[in-house]
Amino acid sequence: MRIWVDLTNSPHVLVLRPIIDVLRARGAEVRVTARDFAQTVALCERFGIEHEVIGRHRGGRVAAKALGLLDRSAALTRWARRAGGFDLALGHGSNDVTVAARLLRIPCSTMFDYEWATVQHTINCRLAQAVVVPEAIPPERLDRYGARRKLRRYPGLKEEYYLADFEPDPAVLDELGLDPAQPIAVVRTPPSVSLYHRFENDVFASVLEQLRGTQAVVLPRVPEQRAQLQGFIVPERAIDAQSLVAFADVVVSAGGTMNREAVALGTPVFTTFEGRLGAVDERLIAEGRLRRLERPEQLELVKRDRGAAGERIRRDPALLADLLCSPLG
């Protein structure tokens, strides 16, 4: 069996890494393509995932995204033809691979855990044969995308699956020159190039000012954000962000994946996301596992009690592999 995996953004490398391992352990030949965006390629290299770099991000404007979809889908189609036949294509929210797979008449699976990325899901859910999502998302929220009869739902957070074999490595603290005896904050910048997040975040900016001069590690999404982060610890390359989150005393993120990594690892976490909340985050907030940061003064940087975090939930990524492979029967 030959399976094609496409990676378009940094978190997708983390999500699909253990699934690739499961598929290969089952005897599948897995080929990987990656888009040059954020730290996607660097993370592939860090995890030793052999890949072919195809295409890049074209920017946040709708017209640029449309052009990028057309160009990269065409490039992926040409690559897949040269690579030979595939039995299945899959990605985490990759429009490019679903379009290319349809053109090539290859069965395709997509997965995501945020239901309000309307343009992305309208394409993916209609073209894919399986749509893999958390059980927290009500099926009726996905009806508008044509996903109802294709849904394959899983319990818990996707982070509980891909972090199942993870144990934090303190080497990241030395790499960044951090003193573990002092409080550590980890901050993830807003997804400013995403269609669903097109406004300034005043709370996030105030939080940055409050953390200036502390042990605050800021992880920018795109190079353009780096110039705005003078005075903070900003890694020059892809790091072991999951270990950093595990050792942090607080995480503040305007995105989604790092928030849920913190939840899965037992680290206190605030969200400053100002878009429409998805069902996964709604549930985490209701359970008190994720908090909305509405005022900068809510954030207190102190050493946390690690004994209060409780036991981690670890889930078997083989379940996600089974759901993604469901179009094969």
C-alpha positions in Angstrom: 0.0 0.0 0.0 1.3 3.5 -0.9 0.2 6.5 1.1 0.8 10.1 0.4 1.0 12.6 3.3 1.0 16.4 2.7 2.2 18.8 5.4 1.3 22.5 5.0 1.9 24.0 8.5 4.1 23.4 11.5 1.5 21.7 13.8 0.7 19.2 11.0 4.2 17.7 11.3 3.6 17.0 15.0 0.1 15.6 14.4 1.0 13.3 11.5 4.4 12.1 12.7 3.1 9.2 14.8 0.5 8.3 12.2 3.3 8.0 9.6 5.1 5.7 12.0 2.0 3.6 12.5 1.4 3.3 8.8 5.0 2.3 8.1 5.0 -0.2 10.9 2.0 -1.8 9.2 4.0 -2.2 6.0 2.8 0.9 4.0 5.1 2.9 1.8 4.6 6.5 2.9 5.8 9.5 0.8 5.7 13.0 2.3 5.4 16.4 0.7 5.8 19.6 2.7 5.0 23.3 2.0 7.7 25.9 2.8 5.8 27.8 5.5 6.5 28.7 9.1 8.7 25.9 10.5 7.1 23.0 8.6 10.3 22.0 6.7 12.5 22.6 9.8 10.3 20.3 11.9 10.4 17.6 9.2 14.2 17.8 9.4 14.2 17.8 13.2 12.0 14.7 13.4 13.9 12.9 10.6 10.8 12.8 8.3 12.1 12.4 4.7 10.1 14.8 2.5 9.9 16.7 -0.8 9.5 20.5 -0.4 6.8 21.7 -2.8 5.4 25.3 -2.9 5.3 28.0 -0.3 2.8 30.2 1.5 1.6 33.1 -0.7 0.5 35.5 2.1 -2.7 36.3 4.0 -4.8 37.9 1.2 -7.7 35.9 -0.2 -6.5 36.3 -3.8 -3.0 35.2 -2.8 -4.3 32.2 -1.0 -6.4 31.2 -4.1 -3.4 31.6 -6.3 -1.3 29.5 -3.9 -4.0 26.8 -3.9 -4.0 26.6 -7.7 -0.3 26.6 -8.1 0.6 24.2 -5.4 -2.2 21.8 -6.2 -0.9 21.7 -9.8 2.6 21.1 -8.6 1.5 18.3 -6.2 -0.4 16.7 -9.1 2.7 16.7 -11.3 4.8 15.3 -8.4 2.4 12.5 -7.6 2.3 11.5 -11.3 6.0 11.2 -11.3 6.1 9.4 -8.0 3.8 6.6 -9.3 0.3 5.5 -8.1 -1.0 6.1 -4.5 -3.7 4.2 -2.7 -4.5 7.1 -0.4 -3.7 10.7 0.2 -4.1 12.5 3.5 -3.4 15.8 5.3 -4.4 17.9 8.2 -6.5 20.7 6.7 -4.4 20.7 3.4 -6.6 22.0 0.6 -3.8 21.4 -1.8 -3.6 17.6 -1.4 -7.4 17.1 -1.6 -7.6 19.0 -4.8 -4.6 17.1 -6.3 -6.0 13.8 -5.1 -9.4 14.5 -6.8 -7.6 15.4 -10.0 -5.7 12.1 -9.8 -8.7 10.1 -8.6 -6.9 9.1 -5.4 -9.0 8.5 -2.3 -8.3 11.2 0.3 -8.8 11.8 4.0 -8.6 15.1 5.8 -8.6 16.0 9.5 -9.0 19.2 11.6 -10.2 20.3 15.0 -11.4 23.8 14.4 -14.7 24.0 12.6 -15.0 27.7 11.6 -12.2 27.8 8.9 -15.0 28.0 6.3 -13.1 28.3 3.1 -10.7 25.5 4.0 -13.4 23.1 5.1 -15.8 23.9 2.2 -13.1 22.6 -0.2 -11.7 19.7 1.9 -14.9 18.2 3.2 -16.5 18.1 -0.2 -13.5 16.6 -1.9 -12.3 14.1 0.7 -13.8 10.7 1.3 -13.2 10.8 5.1 -13.3 13.8 7.5 -11.6 13.0 10.8 -12.6 15.3 13.7 -12.8 15.3 17.5 -16.0 14.1 19.1 -16.3 17.5 20.8 -17.4 19.1 17.5 -21.2 18.7 17.0 -21.8 17.1 13.6 -24.4 19.7 12.7 -21.7 22.4 12.7 -20.1 20.5 9.7 -23.3 20.0 7.7 -22.7 23.2 5.7 -19.5 21.7 4.4 -21.1 18.5 3.2 -19.2 16.4 5.8 -22.0 14.6 7.6 -21.8 11.2 5.9 -18.0 11.3 5.9 -17.3 12.0 9.5 -14.9 9.8 11.5 -14.9 11.1 15.1 -12.4 10.4 17.8 -12.4 11.0 21.6 -10.2 13.6 23.3 -7.7 16.0 21.9 -5.5 15.3 18.9 -2.6 16.4 21.1 -3.2 13.5 23.5 -2.5 11.2 20.5 0.6 12.7 19.1 2.1 13.4 22.6 1.4 9.9 23.8 5.0 8.8 23.5 6.4 12.2 24.6 8.6 12.8 27.6 10.0 16.4 28.2 13.7 16.9 27.7 15.3 19.6 29.9 18.0 20.2 27.3 15.7 22.9 25.7 16.2 25.0 28.8 19.9 25.1 28.4 19.6 25.7 24.7 17.6 28.9 25.4 19.6 29.9 28.5 16.7 29.6 30.9 16.9 29.3 34.6 14.5 26.6 35.7 14.4 28.1 39.3 12.8 31.2 37.9 9.3 31.5 36.3 9.1 30.7 32.6 6.5 32.0 30.2 5.9 30.7 26.7 4.1 32.9 24.2 2.8 32.0 20.8 2.0 34.9 18.4 -1.4 35.3 16.7 -1.9 33.5 13.3 -1.9 36.8 11.5 -1.8 35.2 8.0 -4.9 33.0 8.6 -8.3 33.9 7.1 -10.1 33.4 10.4 -8.0 35.9 12.3 -7.9 39.2 10.6 -7.7 41.8 13.3 -5.2 43.3 15.8 -5.2 41.7 19.3 -4.8 44.5 21.9 -4.8 42.0 24.8 -2.0 40.0 23.3 0.1 43.2 22.8 -0.5 44.2 26.4 0.6 40.8 27.6 3.8 41.1 25.7 4.6 44.4 27.4 3.8 42.9 30.8 6.2 40.1 30.2 9.0 42.2 28.8 12.2 41.7 30.9 11.1 38.3 32.3 12.0 34.8 31.1 9.5 35.0 28.3 10.1 32.8 25.2 8.1 34.1 22.2 7.5 31.8 19.3 6.7 33.8 16.1 4.7 32.1 13.3 6.3 34.0 10.4 9.6 35.9 9.9 7.7 39.2 9.7 6.7 39.0 13.3 10.3 38.5 14.5 11.2 42.2 14.0 8.5 43.2 16.5 9.9 41.0 19.3 13.0 42.8 20.4 13.7 42.3 24.1 12.3 38.7 24.3 13.9 35.3 23.9 13.1 34.4 20.3 14.6 31.0 19.1 16.5 31.3 15.8 15.4 27.9 14.6 12.9 25.1 15.3 13.2 23.9 18.9 11.7 21.3 21.1 8.6 23.4 21.8 6.7 20.6 23.5 9.4 20.2 26.1 9.5 24.0 26.6 5.7 24.0 27.2 6.0 21.1 29.6 8.6 23.0 31.7 6.9 26.4 31.4 4.9 27.9 34.3 2.4 29.5 32.0 1.6 29.5 28.3 -0.2 32.3 26.4 -1.3 31.7 22.8 -3.6 33.4 20.4 -3.7 30.2 18.3 -4.9 26.8 19.1 -2.5 23.9 18.9 0.0 25.1 21.5 -2.9 25.9 23.9 -4.1 22.3 23.6 -0.5 21.0 24.0 -0.3 22.8 27.3 -3.6 21.3 28.4 -2.4 17.8 27.4 0.9 18.4 29.3 -0.7 19.9 32.4 0.7 23.4 32.0 -1.5 26.4 32.9 -2.6 28.1 29.7 -4.5 31.2 28.6 -6.0 31.9 25.2 -6.1 35.4 23.6 -7.8 34.1 20.5 -10.4 36.7 19.4 -12.0 34.7 16.6 -15.0 32.5 16.9 -14.3 29.8 19.5 -14.4 26.2 18.2 -16.1 23.4 20.1 -12.9 21.9 21.4 -11.8 25.1 23.1 -15.4 25.7 24.3 -15.3 22.4 26.1 -11.8 23.0 27.6 -12.9 26.4 28.9 -16.1 24.9 30.4 -13.9 22.3 32.1 -11.5 24.9 33.4 -8.5 23.4 31.6 -8.2 26.5 29.3 -8.8 30.1 30.4 -9.6 33.2 28.3 -7.3 36.1 28.9 -9.4 39.2 28.7 -7.3 41.5 30.8 -3.5 41.5 31.1 -3.7 41.7 34.9 -5.2 38.2 34.9 -1.7 36.9 34.0 0.6 36.2 37.0 4.0 34.8 36.3 5.0 32.6 39.2 6.5 29.1 39.7 3.7 26.6 39.4 3.0 23.6 41.6 3.8 20.7 39.2 2.2 18.2 41.5 -1.2 19.7 40.9 -1.2 19.0 37.2 -2.5 15.4 37.6 -1.8 12.4 35.4 -1.5 13.0 31.6 -4.0 11.4 29.2 -2.2 9.4 26.5 -4.1 8.0 23.6 -3.1 5.5 20.9 -2.4 7.2 17.5 -3.2 3.9 15.8 -6.9 5.0 16.2 -6.3 8.1 14.1 -4.5 6.0 11.5 -7.5 3.7 11.3 -9.9 6.6 10.8 -7.7 8.2 8.2 -7.4 4.9 6.3 -11.2 4.2 6.4 -11.7 5.1 2.6 -9.6 2.0 1.9 -12.2 -0.2 3.6 
